[in-house]
């Protein structure tokens, strides 16, 4: 029974750590695309709003399609684009060199990206610390009760 007090928060901390890696990797890709990635003209194929789980929150999702200089047609979906972009609009997309499937249509805003990444990393760090603290408190509680795992 007490194993659950170690396994569940441990798995939650591992999940948060994986999310931390994904966030950091994606922010790096976007930063590289903005800094020195190729650009292309893309057409907005579709715009839809997806519910964020609450009654009042919704995020826009845009589907874009563009061709690389080599002639490869790339289609990608991006969350959080401007609501002023509608189907049929032409936008400039940037992508990391050699990775057109990781394109972004977001306008370069390094400060905003850094702030978003920093806040999310801080939240995940606090979450991981809380999981570890819970495991420590559980261990102390079991030690006091005399039920310490071998």
CORFEN-V27697 format. One record per backbone hydrogen bond with DSSP energy under -0.5 kcal/mol. CO is the residue of the C=O (numbers start at 1). NH is the residue of the N-H. E is the energy in kcal/mol with one decimal. If there is no record, write none. Layout:
BEGIN
CO,NH,E
CO,NH,E
END
This chain:
BEGIN
1,4,-1.3
2,5,-0.9
3,6,-1.7
3,7,-3.0
4,8,-1.7
6,10,-1.4
7,11,-2.8
8,12,-2.4
9,13,-2.4
10,14,-2.2
11,15,-2.4
12,16,-2.2
13,17,-2.2
14,18,-2.3
15,19,-2.2
16,20,-2.1
17,21,-1.9
18,22,-2.3
19,23,-2.7
20,24,-2.2
21,25,-2.6
22,26,-2.6
23,27,-2.3
24,28,-1.9
25,29,-2.0
26,30,-2.5
27,31,-2.5
28,32,-2.5
29,33,-2.5
30,34,-2.5
31,35,-2.3
32,36,-2.5
32,37,-0.6
33,37,-1.3
38,95,-1.7
40,42,-0.6
40,93,-2.9
42,91,-2.7
43,45,-0.7
43,65,-1.7
44,88,-3.4
46,63,-2.7
48,61,-2.9
50,59,-2.6
57,52,-2.3
59,50,-2.8
60,80,-3.1
60,81,-0.6
61,48,-2.3
62,64,-0.6
62,78,-2.8
63,45,-3.3
63,46,-1.2
64,76,-2.3
65,43,-2.5
66,74,-3.3
68,71,-2.1
72,68,-2.6
72,74,-0.5
74,66,-2.5
76,64,-3.1
78,62,-2.9
82,85,-1.4
84,86,-0.6
86,89,-2.1
89,44,-2.8
91,42,-3.3
91,93,-0.5
93,40,-2.0
94,104,-2.6
95,38,-0.6
96,99,-2.7
99,102,-2.0
100,103,-1.2
104,94,-2.5
109,113,-2.4
110,114,-2.6
111,115,-2.3
112,116,-2.9
113,117,-2.7
114,118,-2.6
115,119,-2.5
116,120,-2.3
117,121,-2.7
118,122,-2.4
119,123,-2.5
120,124,-2.6
121,125,-2.4
122,126,-2.5
123,127,-2.5
124,128,-2.5
125,129,-2.5
126,130,-2.4
127,131,-2.1
128,132,-2.4
129,133,-2.6
130,134,-2.5
131,135,-2.1
132,136,-2.2
133,137,-2.7
134,138,-2.6
135,139,-2.3
136,140,-2.4
137,141,-2.5
138,142,-2.4
139,143,-2.3
140,144,-2.4
141,145,-1.8
142,146,-0.7
142,147,-2.9
143,146,-0.6
END
